[in-house]
């Protein structure tokens, strides 16, 4: 069941379901060629609106979805991180994408750790993947830091079915062992 008040908190971040007020910052992120390269494609505002509605709709369809990530000290929206499992997806995923102003500062790791705990502890998932383009070296480094291993090539559903991607992942047992 979707809980619009659900909030995950870390030392520096708040993670909450996305709301309309986050849309402009999302548009900025998706208009940036490098930021959008590995999370779909660069988008104009109309395309970003459809993608944003998909992110919000996932919460209503599944009871979970990508979180909007905010800096605690400023309230700035810095990206989206969270569980993702649309129809025909290879497996339940925890994915990430940050606004270009906020990359390289450890925020994706911090938000991903909170999300991994959430999917294993609250959603009861037994296994998680991260779908990563082999050229996306920062995401590969993050997946490794999270304890994931490369399980090899996988295919996403249309319209992304031609993308060359690997499934990085780990089980709940592996995650819990590494966290203790």
HELIX and SHEET records of a PDB file:
HELIX    1   1 UNK A   20  UNK A   22  5                                   3    
HELIX    2   2 UNK A   23  UNK A   31  1                                   9    
HELIX    3   3 UNK A   33  UNK A   36  1                                   4    
HELIX    4   4 UNK A   45  UNK A   62  1                                  18    
HELIX    5   5 UNK A  100  UNK A  102  5                                   3    
HELIX    6   6 UNK A  107  UNK A  121  1                                  15    
HELIX    7   7 UNK A  137  UNK A  145  1                                   9    
HELIX    8   8 UNK A  172  UNK A  179  1                                   8    
SHEET    1   A 5 UNK A   7  UNK A   9  0                                        
SHEET    2   A 5 UNK A  13  UNK A  17 -1                                        
SHEET    3   A 5 UNK A  66  UNK A  71 -1                                        
SHEET    4   A 5 UNK A  77  UNK A  84 -1                                        
SHEET    5   A 5 UNK A  93  UNK A  98 -1                                        
SHEET    1   B 3 UNK A 127  UNK A 132  0                                        
SHEET    2   B 3 UNK A 165  UNK A 171 -1                                        
SHEET    3   B 3 UNK A 149  UNK A 154 -1                                        
END                                                                             
